[in-house]
Amino acid sequence: GESVGLHLPTLSVQEGDNSIINCAYSNSASDYFIWYKQESGKGPQFIIDIRSNMDKRQGQRVTVLLNKTVKHLSLQIAATQPGDSAVYFCAEKPLGRAGSYQLTFGKGTKLSVIP
Amino acid sequence: DGGITQSPKYLFRKEGQNVTLSCEQNLNHDAMYWYRQDPGQGLRLIYYSQIVNDFQKGDIAEGYSVSREKKESFPLTVTSAQKNPTAFYLCASSILQTPRGEAFFGQGTRLTVV
């Protein structure tokens, strides 16, 4: 989930297990939600996004679920691998406004995979 | 390969000095952005540019300056007016009017004041 201080929430999972990373977003008028993966010392990488008119979207080994009722977003990673260890954060974009500068980023969750 | 290149990867600045962080992209994107990332925090927008010779302040522009003389380049200067410049700086680019908001990021520059 979202952190409220200087320390990121951490999720530790065993290699091969599934991971679920959560994000609470603030703007009910957001139309796109994006998940980014950031490895230590590197820039964020796009993983998957979902439009607000969808509840679920699947990619390769990842699934994003959107619950607009409670303004909650989750990223599920199947069969977690050591290479999945990173900080994951969500971003939301306001409805009807184009351009990446509109993105609001969450604070992130650190995923640690135990071999 | 297309991408965004930031340099240097690590930068040390003395108190009172200005330093410039480089960002170059060959993705032919019109829009470019600078973000600041502090430990345990989300990304905060410093400046963005949607077209050459034009740029806009983001949420935390004080103490920073930018230029956009070429489409490919968007350097960021951290001035001595920035009171707490130690952070990880990320440059990004995107298609100008991307409805999805997706941005492509560089590998970052870690700036430390010594």
Interface residues (C-beta under 8 A of the other chain):
Chain A: S3 G5 L6 H7 L8 D31 Y32 I34 G41 K42 G43 P44 Q45 F46 D49 R51 F89 A91 K93 A98 G99 S100 Y101 Q102 L103 T104 F105 G106 K107 G108
Chain B: I4 Q6 A31 Y33 P39 G40 Q41 G42 L43 R44 L45 Y48 Q50 Q56 G58 L90 A92 S94 L96 Q97 T98 P99 R100 G101 E102 A103 F104 F105 G106 Q107 G108 R110
